[in-house]
């Protein structure tokens, strides 16, 4: 579930960025938005500034008519992830494959949303890219209407490298057959982590009886629980902190 495309750089970086994406809509995909918000909250709680996080949510279930908890998105513990701290940069129909490409490549000119943020990272930036939604063998879906393929993902990262947009990237995906999304990546200094291998599913976790559905995916829940504790967990290697506990 873990592959670095090159040995990690030993020199220090000067800034951090994150792009967090939930690409699903419709009520039964509630957990994908809470996946994204769980990662978002972990970053905020550990010192990230909102202006260094680009948050893309294809649906906001907090205001869905089927939600019995108005203006709330529940975690497994019953607390809401949806509050005044959230800054959603792309929502609803703005969340498309094209806009994701523009965000990751820092391409304001081609964006249909010229007032929306894109990555402004540089050669000294470390970037976390987290995706959650529906996918399969070397493809990832956007709102059940379009897909981005592994070859496209590889091309995006190659362009980011050529543009001098990162020192290291951690690409974390939680979807069925997640690890195959990185099969074609050849740009250096990118670590790929997927919640599932080829032929495997990514499983839901934490059913809420009043909602009638699960509130998070199993891998994202375990990751957020562990990393969110801070302390010595924040100094672990990626293998020790993000792979070994879930094997």
C-alpha positions in Angstrom: 0.0 0.0 0.0 3.0 2.3 0.1 5.4 3.2 -2.7 7.8 6.1 -3.0 8.7 7.0 -6.6 12.2 8.1 -5.4 14.1 8.3 -2.2 12.8 11.1 -0.1 14.9 14.3 -0.1 16.9 14.8 3.1 17.0 18.6 2.8 14.5 20.7 4.7 11.4 22.3 3.2 10.0 25.7 3.9 6.3 25.5 3.5 3.4 23.0 3.5 0.3 22.8 1.3 -2.7 20.5 1.1 -5.4 19.7 -1.4 -8.3 17.7 0.0 -11.0 16.3 -2.4 -14.3 14.5 -1.9 -15.6 13.9 -5.4 -19.0 12.2 -4.6 -22.5 13.5 -4.4 -25.8 12.0 -3.3 -26.9 11.1 0.2 -25.5 7.6 0.3 -22.0 9.0 -0.1 -22.2 11.0 3.1 -19.1 9.3 4.4 -16.9 10.7 1.6 -17.4 14.3 2.7 -16.8 13.3 6.4 -13.6 11.5 5.2 -12.4 14.8 3.6 -13.4 16.9 6.6 -11.7 14.5 9.0 -8.4 15.0 7.2 -9.0 18.7 7.0 -9.6 18.9 10.8 -6.4 16.9 11.5 -4.4 19.4 9.5 -6.0 22.5 11.2 -5.5 20.9 14.6 -1.8 20.4 13.8 -0.9 23.9 12.7 -2.0 24.2 9.1 -3.4 27.5 8.1 -6.6 27.6 6.1 -5.0 29.6 3.3 -2.7 26.6 2.7 -5.5 24.1 2.4 -7.6 23.8 -0.8 -10.8 22.0 0.1 -13.0 20.6 -2.6 -16.4 19.1 -1.6 -18.8 17.8 -4.3 -21.8 17.8 -1.9 -22.6 19.3 1.4 -24.8 16.9 3.3 -25.1 19.3 6.3 -27.9 21.1 4.4 -29.4 18.0 2.7 -33.1 17.6 3.2 -32.6 14.0 4.3 -30.2 15.0 7.1 -32.0 14.9 10.5 -29.1 16.9 12.0 -29.4 20.3 10.3 -26.1 22.0 9.6 -24.2 19.1 11.0 -22.0 16.3 9.6 -21.4 13.7 12.3 -18.2 11.8 13.2 -18.4 8.4 14.7 -18.3 10.0 18.2 -21.4 12.0 17.3 -19.7 15.4 17.2 -20.1 17.5 14.1 -17.3 18.2 11.6 -19.2 21.0 10.0 -18.6 24.3 11.8 -17.6 27.9 11.3 -13.9 27.0 10.9 -14.5 25.3 7.5 -13.5 27.2 4.4 -14.8 25.3 1.3 -13.0 26.5 -1.8 -14.8 24.4 -4.4 -18.3 23.0 -3.9 -21.0 21.2 -5.9 -20.7 21.4 -9.6 -17.4 23.3 -9.3 -15.7 20.1 -8.3 -14.7 18.6 -11.6 -11.7 16.8 -13.1 -10.7 20.0 -14.9 -10.8 22.2 -11.8 -8.7 19.6 -10.0 -6.1 19.7 -12.7 -6.0 23.5 -12.5 -5.7 23.5 -8.7 -2.8 21.0 -8.7 -0.9 22.7 -11.6 -1.5 26.2 -10.3 -3.2 27.1 -13.5 -5.5 30.1 -12.8 -5.8 31.1 -16.5 -7.6 27.9 -17.6 -9.9 27.8 -14.5 -13.6 28.5 -14.9 -13.5 29.8 -11.4 -10.9 32.6 -11.6 -11.7 33.8 -8.1 -10.9 30.3 -6.6 -7.5 29.4 -5.1 -5.0 27.1 -6.8 -1.7 25.8 -5.5 0.9 28.5 -5.1 3.6 26.1 -4.0 7.3 26.1 -5.0 10.4 23.9 -5.0 10.6 24.0 -1.2 7.0 22.9 -0.6 5.7 19.7 0.8 2.2 18.9 -0.4 -0.4 16.5 1.0 -3.0 15.4 -1.7 -5.9 13.5 -0.3 -8.7 12.1 -2.5 -11.8 10.2 -1.5 -14.8 9.0 -3.6 -15.5 6.1 -5.9 -12.9 4.5 -8.1 -11.6 1.4 -9.7 -8.6 0.0 -11.5 -6.7 3.1 -12.5 -9.6 5.4 -12.5 -11.3 7.9 -10.1 -14.9 9.2 -10.5 -16.2 12.7 -10.2 -19.9 12.9 -9.3 -20.7 9.8 -11.4 -20.4 11.9 -14.6 -16.7 11.9 -15.4 -13.4 10.1 -14.5 -9.7 10.8 -14.3 -7.4 8.0 -15.2 -4.0 6.9 -13.8 -2.3 8.2 -16.9 -3.9 11.6 -16.3 -2.8 11.6 -12.7 0.8 10.8 -13.8 0.7 13.7 -16.3 -0.5 16.1 -13.6 2.4 15.2 -11.2 4.9 15.3 -14.0 3.7 18.9 -14.9 3.9 19.8 -11.2 7.5 18.6 -11.1 8.5 20.4 -14.3 6.9 23.6 -12.9 8.9 23.4 -9.8 5.9 23.1 -7.5 7.1 20.7 -4.8 9.9 19.2 -2.9 7.9 16.1 -1.8 4.3 15.0 -2.3 2.3 12.6 -0.1 -0.6 11.3 -2.3 -3.2 9.6 -0.1 -6.3 8.0 -1.7 -9.2 6.3 0.0 -11.4 4.6 -2.6 -11.8 1.1 -4.0 -8.6 -0.1 -5.7 -7.0 3.1 -4.5 -3.4 2.1 -5.0 -3.8 1.7 -8.7 -4.3 5.4 -9.1 -0.6 5.8 -8.7 0.4 3.0 -11.1 1.6 5.4 -13.8 3.3 8.0 -11.7 6.9 8.5 -12.7 7.7 12.0 -11.3 10.2 11.9 -8.4 9.7 12.4 -4.7 6.1 11.3 -4.5 4.9 8.8 -1.9 1.7 7.0 -2.8 -0.6 5.5 -0.2 -3.8 3.8 -1.0 -6.5 2.3 1.2 -6.9 -0.7 -1.1 -5.0 -2.8 -3.7 -6.2 -3.9 -7.1 -9.3 -6.0 -6.8 -10.0 -4.7 -3.2 -12.7 -2.5 -1.9 -12.4 0.4 0.6 -14.9 -0.3 3.4 -17.2 2.0 5.3 -17.1 2.3 9.1 -19.2 3.6 12.0 -22.9 3.3 11.1 -25.2 5.9 12.5 -28.7 4.5 13.0 -30.5 7.9 12.8 -28.7 8.8 9.5 -29.1 5.3 8.2 -25.6 5.1 6.8 -21.9 5.0 7.6 -20.2 8.2 8.6 -16.6 7.5 7.5 -14.3 5.0 5.7 -12.4 2.5 7.8 -8.9 3.6 6.6 -9.5 7.4 6.9 -11.0 6.8 10.4 -7.9 4.9 11.6 -5.6 7.4 10.0 -7.3 10.5 11.5 -7.6 8.8 14.9 -3.9 8.0 15.0 -2.4 11.2 13.4 -4.9 13.4 15.2 -3.5 12.4 18.6 -0.2 14.3 17.8 2.6 13.8 20.3 5.1 11.1 19.3 2.9 9.9 16.5 3.8 13.0 14.5 7.5 11.9 14.5 6.9 8.3 13.2 7.9 7.2 9.8 5.2 6.9 7.1 5.6 3.2 7.2 5.2 3.0 11.0 2.4 5.5 11.3 0.3 5.0 8.2 0.9 1.4 6.9 1.9 -1.0 9.7 -1.1 -0.3 12.0 -3.6 -1.2 9.3 -2.1 -4.3 7.8 
